[in-house]
């Protein structure tokens, strides 16, 4: 893995996160918190006919968590909920278990290296767990 690319992608997405800010008219939302480091995150979605039409997040979080959330929003926007949940599962296996990042976009694969830093794993997975919670919650 190219560690320079990893650092560049993390820095770009943490300094200028995509889809950051509140989402008016959200149909689904959830809040996530990492008690060990203090990261806090809210994911809001507009889901119509089981398709994620729009997704945004707000956070007070570290660079890894913010970058992961930014990359996540780009990866799942426009997908059916079931497909987004499959990506959540594959991402978690990659980061937590060190599983090969097959079937994930090249952009998401840059976070595979987080597996080597156990204290940072929760930072990378928090947005994905929060997305899963939001998708499993009843519409607002």
Secondary structure, DSSP 8 states (H G I E B T S, - for coil): --HHHHHHHHHHHHHS-TTBS--TT-SEEEEEEETTTTEEEEEEEEEETTEEEEEEEEEE--HHHHHHHHHHHHHHTTSBHHHHHHHHHHHHIIIII----TTS-HHHHGGGGGGG-HHHHHHHHHHHHHHHHHHHS---
